[in-house]
Amino acid sequence: MLKAILCSAVIVLAACTDTGDDAGLQGNHVWKTQTDMLDKARDVEGLIMDGSQRQGRAIDEQAR
């Protein structure tokens, strides 16, 4: 009996699971706005780090 229930649960979960084929091709998913914002934040972080490194080099050059 338990085996039948577990098999049924696995089948139901497998049937309800999105394989991501359609979502992956279109790039649209439930969290798209959040992932887009994270990507933008990573870009901004890169810009800030670059500016910080340039400023550090300029300070080192002036100190010499």
PDB file of N, CA, C and O in Angstrom:
ATOM      1  N   MET A   1       0.828  -1.192   0.000  1.00  0.00           N
ATOM      2  CA  MET A   1       0.000   0.000   0.000  1.00  0.00           C
ATOM      3  C   MET A   1       0.877   1.262   0.000  1.00  0.00           C
ATOM      4  O   MET A   1       0.633   2.199  -0.760  1.00  0.00           O
ATOM      5  N   LEU A   2       1.884   1.268   0.852  1.00  0.00           N
ATOM      6  CA  LEU A   2       2.777   2.413   0.921  1.00  0.00           C
ATOM      7  C   LEU A   2       3.527   2.595  -0.391  1.00  0.00           C
ATOM      8  O   LEU A   2       3.756   3.715  -0.847  1.00  0.00           O
ATOM      9  N   LYS A   3       3.903   1.469  -0.985  1.00  0.00           N
ATOM     10  CA  LYS A   3       4.614   1.514  -2.263  1.00  0.00           C
ATOM     11  C   LYS A   3       3.749   2.155  -3.351  1.00  0.00           C
ATOM     12  O   LYS A   3       4.254   2.922  -4.171  1.00  0.00           O
ATOM     13  N   ALA A   4       2.473   1.849  -3.362  1.00  0.00           N
ATOM     14  CA  ALA A   4       1.548   2.405  -4.343  1.00  0.00           C
ATOM     15  C   ALA A   4       1.375   3.907  -4.139  1.00  0.00           C
ATOM     16  O   ALA A   4       1.295   4.664  -5.106  1.00  0.00           O
ATOM     17  N   ILE A   5       1.319   4.330  -2.889  1.00  0.00           N
ATOM     18  CA  ILE A   5       1.171   5.756  -2.593  1.00  0.00           C
ATOM     19  C   ILE A   5       2.415   6.515  -3.033  1.00  0.00           C
ATOM     20  O   ILE A   5       2.312   7.586  -3.631  1.00  0.00           O
ATOM     21  N   LEU A   6       3.591   5.963  -2.738  1.00  0.00           N
ATOM     22  CA  LEU A   6       4.830   6.613  -3.141  1.00  0.00           C
ATOM     23  C   LEU A   6       4.954   6.697  -4.659  1.00  0.00           C
ATOM     24  O   LEU A   6       5.364   7.723  -5.201  1.00  0.00           O
ATOM     25  N   CYS A   7       4.598   5.616  -5.334  1.00  0.00           N
ATOM     26  CA  CYS A   7       4.649   5.630  -6.804  1.00  0.00           C
ATOM     27  C   CYS A   7       3.689   6.665  -7.375  1.00  0.00           C
ATOM     28  O   CYS A   7       4.020   7.372  -8.327  1.00  0.00           O
ATOM     29  N   SER A   8       2.503   6.749  -6.790  1.00  0.00           N
ATOM     30  CA  SER A   8       1.524   7.734  -7.237  1.00  0.00           C
ATOM     31  C   SER A   8       2.050   9.150  -7.028  1.00  0.00           C
ATOM     32  O   SER A   8       1.896  10.007  -7.898  1.00  0.00           O
ATOM     33  N   ALA A   9       2.670   9.396  -5.876  1.00  0.00           N
ATOM     34  CA  ALA A   9       3.199  10.722  -5.584  1.00  0.00           C
ATOM     35  C   ALA A   9       4.302  11.089  -6.576  1.00  0.00           C
ATOM     36  O   ALA A   9       4.359  12.226  -7.046  1.00  0.00           O
ATOM     37  N   VAL A  10       5.170  10.145  -6.895  1.00  0.00           N
ATOM     38  CA  VAL A  10       6.251  10.399  -7.845  1.00  0.00           C
ATOM     39  C   VAL A  10       5.690  10.705  -9.221  1.00  0.00           C
ATOM     40  O   VAL A  10       6.173  11.612  -9.900  1.00  0.00           O
ATOM     41  N   ILE A  11       4.701   9.980  -9.632  1.00  0.00           N
ATOM     42  CA  ILE A  11       4.088  10.199 -10.947  1.00  0.00           C
ATOM     43  C   ILE A  11       3.426  11.571 -11.000  1.00  0.00           C
ATOM     44  O   ILE A  11       3.564  12.285 -11.994  1.00  0.00           O
ATOM     45  N   VAL A  12       2.715  11.945  -9.952  1.00  0.00           N
ATOM     46  CA  VAL A  12       2.042  13.247  -9.912  1.00  0.00           C
ATOM     47  C   VAL A  12       3.076  14.368  -9.943  1.00  0.00           C
ATOM     48  O   VAL A  12       2.914  15.342 -10.677  1.00  0.00           O
ATOM     49  N   LEU A  13       4.134  14.235  -9.154  1.00  0.00           N
ATOM     50  CA  LEU A  13       5.170  15.269  -9.145  1.00  0.00           C
ATOM     51  C   LEU A  13       5.872  15.371 -10.491  1.00  0.00           C
ATOM     52  O   LEU A  13       6.171  16.471 -10.957  1.00  0.00           O
ATOM     53  N   ALA A  14       6.132  14.246 -11.109  1.00  0.00           N
ATOM     54  CA  ALA A  14       6.792  14.267 -12.413  1.00  0.00           C
ATOM     55  C   ALA A  14       5.892  14.896 -13.469  1.00  0.00           C
ATOM     56  O   ALA A  14       6.373  15.595 -14.362  1.00  0.00           O
ATOM     57  N   ALA A  15       4.624  14.656 -13.372  1.00  0.00           N
ATOM     58  CA  ALA A  15       3.686  15.212 -14.349  1.00  0.00           C
ATOM     59  C   ALA A  15       3.522  16.721 -14.163  1.00  0.00           C
ATOM     60  O   ALA A  15       3.279  17.438 -15.134  1.00  0.00           O
ATOM     61  N   CYS A  16       3.651  17.202 -12.944  1.00  0.00           N
ATOM     62  CA  CYS A  16       3.448  18.621 -12.655  1.00  0.00           C
ATOM     63  C   CYS A  16       4.723  19.444 -12.804  1.00  0.00           C
ATOM     64  O   CYS A  16       4.669  20.674 -12.810  1.00  0.00           O
ATOM     65  N   THR A  17       5.836  18.797 -12.920  1.00  0.00           N
ATOM     66  CA  THR A  17       7.100  19.503 -12.994  1.00  0.00           C
ATOM     67  C   THR A  17       7.314  20.063 -14.396  1.00  0.00           C
ATOM     68  O   THR A  17       7.131  19.363 -15.392  1.00  0.00           O
ATOM     69  N   ASP A  18       7.705  21.332 -14.458  1.00  0.00           N
ATOM     70  CA  ASP A  18       8.016  21.977 -15.732  1.00  0.00           C
ATOM     71  C   ASP A  18       9.441  21.605 -16.109  1.00  0.00           C
ATOM     72  O   ASP A  18      10.364  21.773 -15.313  1.00  0.00           O
ATOM     73  N   THR A  19       9.614  21.110 -17.304  1.00  0.00           N
ATOM     74  CA  THR A  19      10.953  20.722 -17.741  1.00  0.00           C
ATOM     75  C   THR A  19      11.803  21.927 -18.068  1.00  0.00           C
ATOM     76  O   THR A  19      13.026  21.812 -18.148  1.00  0.00           O
ATOM     77  N   GLY A  20      11.191  23.080 -18.260  1.00  0.00           N
ATOM     78  CA  GLY A  20      11.940  24.292 -18.529  1.00  0.00           C
ATOM     79  C   GLY A  20      12.253  24.489 -20.004  1.00  0.00           C
ATOM     80  O   GLY A  20      12.909  25.468 -20.360  1.00  0.00           O
ATOM     81  N   ASP A  21      11.805  23.591 -20.872  1.00  0.00           N
ATOM     82  CA  ASP A  21      12.098  23.732 -22.296  1.00  0.00           C
ATOM     83  C   ASP A  21      11.508  25.026 -22.852  1.00  0.00           C
ATOM     84  O   ASP A  21      12.211  25.819 -23.480  1.00  0.00           O
ATOM     85  N   ASP A  22      10.226  25.230 -22.619  1.00  0.00           N
ATOM     86  CA  ASP A  22       9.572  26.434 -23.136  1.00  0.00           C
ATOM     87  C   ASP A  22      10.052  27.676 -22.396  1.00  0.00           C
ATOM     88  O   ASP A  22      10.326  28.703 -23.016  1.00  0.00           O
ATOM     89  N   ALA A  23      10.153  27.585 -21.083  1.00  0.00           N
ATOM     90  CA  ALA A  23      10.568  28.736 -20.292  1.00  0.00           C
ATOM     91  C   ALA A  23      12.013  29.113 -20.609  1.00  0.00           C
ATOM     92  O   ALA A  23      12.340  30.298 -20.669  1.00  0.00           O
ATOM     93  N   GLY A  24      12.880  28.123 -20.810  1.00  0.00           N
ATOM     94  CA  GLY A  24      14.281  28.405 -21.088  1.00  0.00           C
ATOM     95  C   GLY A  24      14.481  29.055 -22.441  1.00  0.00           C
ATOM     96  O   GLY A  24      15.352  29.912 -22.593  1.00  0.00           O
ATOM     97  N   LEU A  25      13.688  28.662 -23.430  1.00  0.00           N
ATOM     98  CA  LEU A  25      13.831  29.235 -24.759  1.00  0.00           C
ATOM     99  C   LEU A  25      13.356  30.681 -24.795  1.00  0.00           C
ATOM    100  O   LEU A  25      13.951  31.517 -25.474  1.00  0.00           O
ATOM    101  N   GLN A  26      12.298  30.971 -24.075  1.00  0.00           N
ATOM    102  CA  GLN A  26      11.743  32.315 -24.093  1.00  0.00           C
ATOM    103  C   GLN A  26      12.429  33.232 -23.088  1.00  0.00           C
ATOM    104  O   GLN A  26      12.408  34.452 -23.248  1.00  0.00           O
ATOM    105  N   GLY A  27      13.035  32.658 -22.056  1.00  0.00           N
ATOM    106  CA  GLY A  27      13.679  33.460 -21.033  1.00  0.00           C
ATOM    107  C   GLY A  27      12.692  34.065 -20.047  1.00  0.00           C
ATOM    108  O   GLY A  27      13.078  34.879 -19.207  1.00  0.00           O
ATOM    109  N   ASN A  28      11.437  33.683 -20.136  1.00  0.00           N
ATOM    110  CA  ASN A  28      10.424  34.188 -19.224  1.00  0.00           C
ATOM    111  C   ASN A  28      10.143  33.139 -18.164  1.00  0.00           C
ATOM    112  O   ASN A  28       9.884  31.976 -18.474  1.00  0.00           O
ATOM    113  N   HIS A  29      10.198  33.558 -16.924  1.00  0.00           N
ATOM    114  CA  HIS A  29       9.850  32.668 -15.834  1.00  0.00           C
ATOM    115  C   HIS A  29       9.324  33.515 -14.693  1.00  0.00           C
ATOM    116  O   HIS A  29       9.320  34.744 -14.766  1.00  0.00           O
ATOM    117  N   VAL A  30       8.891  32.862 -13.657  1.00  0.00           N
ATOM    118  CA  VAL A  30       8.233  33.548 -12.556  1.00  0.00           C
ATOM    119  C   VAL A  30       9.141  34.601 -11.928  1.00  0.00           C
ATOM    120  O   VAL A  30       8.667  35.665 -11.529  1.00  0.00           O
ATOM    121  N   TRP A  31      10.415  34.326 -11.837  1.00  0.00           N
ATOM    122  CA  TRP A  31      11.343  35.213 -11.144  1.00  0.00           C
ATOM    123  C   TRP A  31      12.142  36.095 -12.105  1.00  0.00           C
ATOM    124  O   TRP A  31      13.195  36.605 -11.723  1.00  0.00           O
ATOM    125  N   LYS A  32      11.680  36.287 -13.324  1.00  0.00           N
ATOM    126  CA  LYS A  32      12.443  37.032 -14.328  1.00  0.00           C
ATOM    127  C   LYS A  32      12.783  38.449 -13.869  1.00  0.00           C
ATOM    128  O   LYS A  32      13.920  38.890 -14.037  1.00  0.00           O
ATOM    129  N   THR A  33      11.836  39.159 -13.303  1.00  0.00           N
ATOM    130  CA  THR A  33      12.126  40.526 -12.870  1.00  0.00           C
ATOM    131  C   THR A  33      13.189  40.544 -11.784  1.00  0.00           C
ATOM    132  O   THR A  33      14.057  41.416 -11.771  1.00  0.00           O
ATOM    133  N   GLN A  34      13.119  39.566 -10.862  1.00  0.00           N
ATOM    134  CA  GLN A  34      14.113  39.521  -9.796  1.00  0.00           C
ATOM    135  C   GLN A  34      15.490  39.162 -10.338  1.00  0.00           C
ATOM    136  O   GLN A  34      16.486  39.753  -9.922  1.00  0.00           O
ATOM    137  N   THR A  35      15.564  38.208 -11.258  1.00  0.00           N
ATOM    138  CA  THR A  35      16.866  37.831 -11.811  1.00  0.00           C
ATOM    139  C   THR A  35      17.435  38.950 -12.675  1.00  0.00           C
ATOM    140  O   THR A  35      18.650  39.145 -12.718  1.00  0.00           O
ATOM    141  N   ASP A  36      16.570  39.678 -13.356  1.00  0.00           N
ATOM    142  CA  ASP A  36      17.037  40.826 -14.139  1.00  0.00           C
ATOM    143  C   ASP A  36      17.632  41.896 -13.220  1.00  0.00           C
ATOM    144  O   ASP A  36      18.664  42.490 -13.532  1.00  0.00           O
ATOM    145  N   MET A  37      16.976  42.131 -12.099  1.00  0.00           N
ATOM    146  CA  MET A  37      17.491  43.122 -11.147  1.00  0.00           C
ATOM    147  C   MET A  37      18.820  42.662 -10.554  1.00  0.00           C
ATOM    148  O   MET A  37      19.712  43.483 -10.340  1.00  0.00           O
ATOM    149  N   LEU A  38      18.967  41.371 -10.284  1.00  0.00           N
ATOM    150  CA  LEU A  38      20.240  40.856  -9.781  1.00  0.00           C
ATOM    151  C   LEU A  38      21.349  41.034 -10.812  1.00  0.00           C
ATOM    152  O   LEU A  38      22.479  41.381 -10.467  1.00  0.00           O
ATOM    153  N   ASP A  39      21.022  40.797 -12.068  1.00  0.00           N
ATOM    154  CA  ASP A  39      22.016  40.994 -13.133  1.00  0.00           C
ATOM    155  C   ASP A  39      22.448  42.460 -13.206  1.00  0.00           C
ATOM    156  O   ASP A  39      23.632  42.756 -13.367  1.00  0.00           O
ATOM    157  N   LYS A  40      21.491  43.366 -13.088  1.00  0.00           N
ATOM    158  CA  LYS A  40      21.825  44.787 -13.108  1.00  0.00           C
ATOM    159  C   LYS A  40      22.686  45.159 -11.908  1.00  0.00           C
ATOM    160  O   LYS A  40      23.624  45.948 -12.027  1.00  0.00           O
ATOM    161  N   ALA A  41      22.364  44.590 -10.756  1.00  0.00           N
ATOM    162  CA  ALA A  41      23.151  44.875  -9.554  1.00  0.00           C
ATOM    163  C   ALA A  41      24.577  44.367  -9.710  1.00  0.00           C
ATOM    164  O   ALA A  41      25.521  45.020  -9.264  1.00  0.00           O
ATOM    165  N   ARG A  42      24.741  43.209 -10.338  1.00  0.00           N
ATOM    166  CA  ARG A  42      26.096  42.688 -10.584  1.00  0.00           C
ATOM    167  C   ARG A  42      26.869  43.600 -11.538  1.00  0.00           C
ATOM    168  O   ARG A  42      28.068  43.819 -11.363  1.00  0.00           O
ATOM    169  N   ASP A  43      26.184  44.121 -12.532  1.00  0.00           N
ATOM    170  CA  ASP A  43      26.832  45.056 -13.459  1.00  0.00           C
ATOM    171  C   ASP A  43      27.288  46.319 -12.728  1.00  0.00           C
ATOM    172  O   ASP A  43      28.403  46.798 -12.936  1.00  0.00           O
ATOM    173  N   VAL A  44      26.420  46.848 -11.875  1.00  0.00           N
ATOM    174  CA  VAL A  44      26.755  48.050 -11.119  1.00  0.00           C
ATOM    175  C   VAL A  44      27.921  47.757 -10.168  1.00  0.00           C
ATOM    176  O   VAL A  44      28.818  48.584 -10.003  1.00  0.00           O
ATOM    177  N   GLU A  45      27.900  46.588  -9.551  1.00  0.00           N
ATOM    178  CA  GLU A  45      28.997  46.212  -8.664  1.00  0.00           C
ATOM    179  C   GLU A  45      30.323  46.185  -9.426  1.00  0.00           C
ATOM    180  O   GLU A  45      31.345  46.640  -8.912  1.00  0.00           O
ATOM    181  N   GLY A  46      30.307  45.661 -10.627  1.00  0.00           N
ATOM    182  CA  GLY A  46      31.513  45.636 -11.449  1.00  0.00           C
ATOM    183  C   GLY A  46      32.014  47.037 -11.757  1.00  0.00           C
ATOM    184  O   GLY A  46      33.216  47.297 -11.707  1.00  0.00           O
ATOM    185  N   LEU A  47      31.093  47.938 -12.076  1.00  0.00           N
ATOM    186  CA  LEU A  47      31.477  49.321 -12.346  1.00  0.00           C
ATOM    187  C   LEU A  47      32.084  49.982 -11.110  1.00  0.00           C
ATOM    188  O   LEU A  47      33.074  50.706 -11.207  1.00  0.00           O
ATOM    189  N   ILE A  48      31.489  49.730  -9.964  1.00  0.00           N
ATOM    190  CA  ILE A  48      32.003  50.313  -8.723  1.00  0.00           C
ATOM    191  C   ILE A  48      33.389  49.766  -8.403  1.00  0.00           C
ATOM    192  O   ILE A  48      34.277  50.515  -7.996  1.00  0.00           O
ATOM    193  N   MET A  49      33.573  48.468  -8.586  1.00  0.00           N
ATOM    194  CA  MET A  49      34.879  47.860  -8.311  1.00  0.00           C
ATOM    195  C   MET A  49      35.944  48.416  -9.260  1.00  0.00           C
ATOM    196  O   MET A  49      37.064  48.700  -8.837  1.00  0.00           O
ATOM    197  N   ASP A  50      35.600  48.569 -10.527  1.00  0.00           N
ATOM    198  CA  ASP A  50      36.545  49.143 -11.500  1.00  0.00           C
ATOM    199  C   ASP A  50      36.930  50.560 -11.099  1.00  0.00           C
ATOM    200  O   ASP A  50      38.108  50.917 -11.120  1.00  0.00           O
ATOM    201  N   GLY A  51      35.943  51.364 -10.736  1.00  0.00           N
ATOM    202  CA  GLY A  51      36.218  52.730 -10.318  1.00  0.00           C
ATOM    203  C   GLY A  51      37.078  52.777  -9.066  1.00  0.00           C
ATOM    204  O   GLY A  51      37.963  53.624  -8.936  1.00  0.00           O
ATOM    205  N   SER A  52      36.812  51.869  -8.157  1.00  0.00           N
ATOM    206  CA  SER A  52      37.598  51.813  -6.922  1.00  0.00           C
ATOM    207  C   SER A  52      39.050  51.440  -7.214  1.00  0.00           C
ATOM    208  O   SER A  52      39.970  52.004  -6.622  1.00  0.00           O
ATOM    209  N   GLN A  53      39.252  50.503  -8.115  1.00  0.00           N
ATOM    210  CA  GLN A  53      40.621  50.106  -8.478  1.00  0.00           C
ATOM    211  C   GLN A  53      41.350  51.255  -9.170  1.00  0.00           C
ATOM    212  O   GLN A  53      42.525  51.502  -8.897  1.00  0.00           O
ATOM    213  N   ARG A  54      40.657  51.954 -10.060  1.00  0.00           N
ATOM    214  CA  ARG A  54      41.277  53.105 -10.736  1.00  0.00           C
ATOM    215  C   ARG A  54      41.645  54.187  -9.738  1.00  0.00           C
ATOM    216  O   ARG A  54      42.716  54.788  -9.827  1.00  0.00           O
ATOM    217  N   GLN A  55      40.761  54.433  -8.793  1.00  0.00           N
ATOM    218  CA  GLN A  55      41.028  55.449  -7.783  1.00  0.00           C
ATOM    219  C   GLN A  55      42.211  55.035  -6.907  1.00  0.00           C
ATOM    220  O   GLN A  55      43.047  55.868  -6.557  1.00  0.00           O
ATOM    221  N   GLY A  56      42.281  53.752  -6.554  1.00  0.00           N
ATOM    222  CA  GLY A  56      43.410  53.262  -5.762  1.00  0.00           C
ATOM    223  C   GLY A  56      44.723  53.413  -6.495  1.00  0.00           C
ATOM    224  O   GLY A  56      45.735  53.778  -5.896  1.00  0.00           O
ATOM    225  N   ARG A  57      44.716  53.132  -7.797  1.00  0.00           N
ATOM    226  CA  ARG A  57      45.943  53.307  -8.597  1.00  0.00           C
ATOM    227  C   ARG A  57      46.340  54.773  -8.683  1.00  0.00           C
ATOM    228  O   ARG A  57      47.522  55.111  -8.610  1.00  0.00           O
ATOM    229  N   ALA A  58      45.349  55.640  -8.839  1.00  0.00           N
ATOM    230  CA  ALA A  58      45.644  57.079  -8.916  1.00  0.00           C
ATOM    231  C   ALA A  58      46.232  57.584  -7.607  1.00  0.00           C
ATOM    232  O   ALA A  58      47.152  58.401  -7.609  1.00  0.00           O
ATOM    233  N   ILE A  59      45.707  57.104  -6.502  1.00  0.00           N
ATOM    234  CA  ILE A  59      46.241  57.508  -5.195  1.00  0.00           C
ATOM    235  C   ILE A  59      47.678  57.007  -5.032  1.00  0.00           C
ATOM    236  O   ILE A  59      48.539  57.732  -4.533  1.00  0.00           O
ATOM    237  N   ASP A  60      47.928  55.780  -5.450  1.00  0.00           N
ATOM    238  CA  ASP A  60      49.293  55.236  -5.368  1.00  0.00           C
ATOM    239  C   ASP A  60      50.269  56.047  -6.227  1.00  0.00           C
ATOM    240  O   ASP A  60      51.398  56.315  -5.816  1.00  0.00           O
ATOM    241  N   GLU A  61      49.819  56.430  -7.417  1.00  0.00           N
ATOM    242  CA  GLU A  61      50.685  57.217  -8.308  1.00  0.00           C
ATOM    243  C   GLU A  61      50.987  58.590  -7.724  1.00  0.00           C
ATOM    244  O   GLU A  61      52.111  59.080  -7.839  1.00  0.00           O
ATOM    245  N   GLN A  62      50.008  59.204  -7.107  1.00  0.00           N
ATOM    246  CA  GLN A  62      50.206  60.520  -6.507  1.00  0.00           C
ATOM    247  C   GLN A  62      51.098  60.459  -5.272  1.00  0.00           C
ATOM    248  O   GLN A  62      51.808  61.414  -4.957  1.00  0.00           O
ATOM    249  N   ALA A  63      51.051  59.324  -4.577  1.00  0.00           N
ATOM    250  CA  ALA A  63      51.849  59.166  -3.356  1.00  0.00           C
ATOM    251  C   ALA A  63      53.332  59.013  -3.672  1.00  0.00           C
ATOM    252  O   ALA A  63      54.169  59.222  -2.793  1.00  0.00           O
ATOM    253  N   ARG A  64      53.669  58.659  -4.885  1.00  0.00           N
ATOM    254  CA  ARG A  64      55.066  58.444  -5.247  1.00  0.00           C
ATOM    255  C   ARG A  64      55.783  59.703  -5.519  1.00  0.00           C
ATOM    256  O   ARG A  64      56.972  59.681  -5.838  1.00  0.00           O
TER     257      ARG A  64
END
